Amino acid sequence: MLLRLVFFVPTCGLPTITNHAPLPCARSPCLNTRAPRLQSRSQQAPPPHTTMAFSRCSCSLLVALLLLLSLLAVGSLAATGPGDIAVFWGRNKDEGTLREACDTGAYTAVLISFLTGFGGAANKSYSLDLSGHPLAGVGDDIKHCQSKGILVLLSIGGPAGNNANYSLPTPRSAAELASHLWDAYLGGSRPGVPRPFGDAALDGVDFYIDQQGGAGAGHYDELARRLSAHNRSYRGRPGVTLTATVRCAYPDPSLAAALATGLFARVHVRLYGGDLRCEWGQFDSWNKWAAAYPGSRVFVGVVASPEADKDAYLFQKDLYYGILQFAEKVPNYGGLMIWDRYYDKINHYISSS
């Protein structure tokens, strides 16, 4: 979203022909003291056409005032700037390609979503769901995005339901998933393990674990430790970056143990999804997330259209001049997380295309 400021600067240093009373600028104490003393209002009878030249001092004063106002306005916009912007891609085939998303220039990170199937004894296969996007070309798009300095991560899990079938009931299942992610999507390789995106190596993994308890509970802390261990020797672009996308209410039971490892670079706090326990109204939850993980950058997660969640949708002015005015006060504020690329594309919430 682009915000423009327009200032109209009067040419006060030039003679002006006017039929109106002198501008307030003419009454400045900086007026040339050699100029004739102005008559009282009762004595003045300005002719139909009079000329008045502003002094150099009064003009400088006006210009300085306008510059000050512009600096204050820019400062206000900077104070409400969004920071980094992450977006989920892969939830609707009509959202366009990954390359197109990166070429908008609106995003600094893209979360490919989702690896929806993994884990337990009854689920030895791994399911990648890109909502009908063809895999051909995604690998080249990943490299293209990375060449522009954009982080590209794979998000695992996803919203409860929606064909999600995942769990990590044992440390062994966590170890197996870590090996699969490394060899199939990150910097590794192993005979017999297909790489859906070819030789493109993703920058990391996002944990979007939305199934609460039961089959959804698992050893995500073990998964985080095993993935992070590759950073000791991995010489890829930034190593293996770990992020977490959590519910608004603090804490999120599904990821509490994983986040306690201190290995997550970013935490995306979802201000949507019908979380009735969320205390965002008093900003309590946001403060708790930021304070609990000072080593992680915390992101404000919002929907890009009322079609995604009409109850949670925030108009841009409410986001930039309301929520962010408060959210950015925490020292580890990171930016915005947008759900998702499709809704942003149709609503132009962040991107213009």
Beta strands, then each sheet from edge to edge (+ up, - down):
strand 1: 16-18
strand 2: 50-52
strand 3: 84-89
strand 4: 109-118
strand 5: 127-128
strand 6: 151-158
strand 7: 165-166
strand 8: 204-209
strand 9: 241-246
strand 10: 266-270
strand 11: 297-303
strand 12: 333-339
sheet 1: 1+ 2-
sheet 2: 5+ 4- 3- 12- 11- 10- 9- 8- 6-
sheet 3: 5+ 4- 7-
end
